[in-house]
Amino acid sequence: MSDARRLRQLEDENGKLKRLLAESVLDNAILKDLLGKV
């Protein structure tokens, strides 16, 4: 596999992981907000 193709794959994977992390952080913030109102 060429270096350029491998780099592209890693960039794609990195983007997916960043989106997953952002969703997790958002979910966490929502839960904290809801728990704070209890």
C-alpha positions as CSV (number, residue, x, y, z in Angstrom):
1,M,0.0,0.0,0.0
2,S,1.3,3.4,-0.8
3,D,2.1,5.9,1.9
4,A,-0.4,8.4,0.5
5,R,-3.2,5.8,0.6
6,R,-2.3,4.8,4.1
7,L,-2.2,8.4,5.2
8,R,-5.7,8.9,3.7
9,Q,-7.0,5.9,5.6
10,L,-5.6,7.2,8.9
11,E,-7.1,10.6,8.2
12,D,-10.5,9.1,7.6
13,E,-10.2,7.0,10.8
14,N,-9.1,10.0,12.7
15,G,-12.2,11.9,11.5
16,K,-14.5,9.1,12.6
17,L,-12.9,9.0,16.0
18,K,-13.2,12.7,16.4
19,R,-16.9,12.6,15.6
20,L,-17.4,9.8,18.1
21,L,-15.6,11.7,20.8
22,A,-17.6,14.9,20.1
23,E,-20.9,12.9,20.3
24,S,-19.7,11.3,23.6
25,V,-18.8,14.7,25.1
26,L,-22.1,16.2,24.0
27,D,-24.1,13.2,25.5
28,N,-22.1,13.6,28.7
29,A,-22.9,17.4,28.9
30,I,-26.6,16.7,28.3
31,L,-26.7,14.0,31.0
32,K,-24.9,16.4,33.5
33,D,-27.4,19.1,32.6
34,L,-30.4,16.8,33.2
35,L,-28.9,15.4,36.4
36,G,-28.3,18.9,37.7
37,K,-32.0,19.7,37.3
38,V,-33.1,16.7,39.4
